[in-house]
Amino acid sequence: MGIPVSAGKFVLVIGTGWALPAKRRTARMIGTTLAEAGLGLVSGNSTGVDRWVSDAFCGERELRGLPLPGAFVQVSLGGMRLLRRGGAPWPGYRAPPGCIVRVTGVESWKREALARSHAAVMVGGGRGALEIAHRFIERGRPVFPLPFMGGLTGNSDLAFREILRTWDSHPVPGLSRGQFLQLAEPWVSGTGPLANLLRGTLAETPDIFISYRRSDAPAAAGRLAHDLEEHFGRQRVFLDIQDIAPSRAWDQSIGGALGSACAGVIVIGRGWLASGASGAPRLMQDDDVVRGEIRAMLEHRKAVFPVLVEGATLPDAAALPEDLRPLLRFQATSIDNAGWEVTMGRLVREIEQVMREADSPPPAQA
């Protein structure tokens, strides 16, 4: 009998049953990352990667006082007995009560795991991992094969290389080619780019809201959005011109994005204070969209990042309506073509810090 699946997103993690220390550490980091991100876990009942990713995930959930049923699914293949060298069987890994879904064959296991997962992470593996990856891609779901991890059969980077080879006809849903290539970067600390890529493909609401004036600096705003998307993922960055669906009211879309975002990037060019039909700066009009966006950020105490482009400077307080003058308290970042990459790197690190603080659980009440 299955368990109730929560409204959250689930990630299938598969890999070798022979987990040497490096793979064990990788699996445990992935399990912890999924729990920290509020994602659910789907795993098998083998030892090795299955066991260690599950152990870390369950431990992190327990540490946070969160239940396991509804967040963790072990698809258990009955009668599956992996063998040690010499023929002795490995003991299977048994999930906590309420988290086990039993199946009776390999094909049933694949169907069940696919049905319950929104994305897949592969720690090693050969042809079997590649087949599962293809099934996910065909159904419009992202896969993340880690090419620096070995597997039981084939080359350790088989799935990664094959997906990359056929990228033009079968790209991974939700990822750019550049983002997929980030998976090849060895992890120096934490899970490297994987955490951002998972969040970026599975997020339902944005974390970063980009405010700009279309008549001012649309090209710079688009470039900023692209670079932020490459790092944080497409779903976590909101830019009105590309993120308002044809069937949605623009004000509802903007209001929803502002409500969910924890960081606001305000792009200010030399035409940001442009005059309206009345001759007064558009910011002085109470119904100005940009004014409304910034006012909402300030009222809801979002982390605000003014970004000056095309040689612009911050306006004087007298040039701003009173409700926007608190904007001047925030340190502005100037960015130009010559120093774009260095400045973007610093901006990304600052936004990451804001997101870590937003994700941190509140302190326990005494």
Secondary structure as UniProt FT lines:
FT   STRAND          10..15
FT   HELIX           21..36
FT   TURN            37..38
FT   STRAND          40..43
FT   HELIX           49..63
FT   TURN            64..65
FT   TURN            69..71
FT   STRAND          72..77
FT   TURN            78..79
FT   TURN            85..86
FT   TURN            97..98
FT   STRAND          100..103
FT   HELIX           106..116
FT   STRAND          119..123
FT   HELIX           127..138
FT   TURN            139..140
FT   STRAND          143..146
FT   TURN            147..148
FT   TURN            156..157
FT   HELIX           158..165
FT   TURN            166..169
FT   TURN            173..174
FT   HELIX           177..181
FT   HELIX           182..184
FT   TURN            190..193
FT   HELIX           194..202
FT   STRAND          208..211
FT   TURN            214..216
FT   HELIX           218..232
FT   HELIX           234..236
FT   STRAND          237..238
FT   HELIX           240..243
FT   TURN            246..247
FT   HELIX           250..260
FT   STRAND          263..268
FT   TURN            270..273
FT   TURN            277..278
FT   HELIX           282..284
FT   TURN            286..287
FT   HELIX           289..299
FT   TURN            300..301
FT   STRAND          303..308
FT   TURN            310..311
FT   HELIX           317..319
FT   HELIX           322..329
FT   STRAND          333..334
FT   TURN            338..339
FT   HELIX           340..359
//
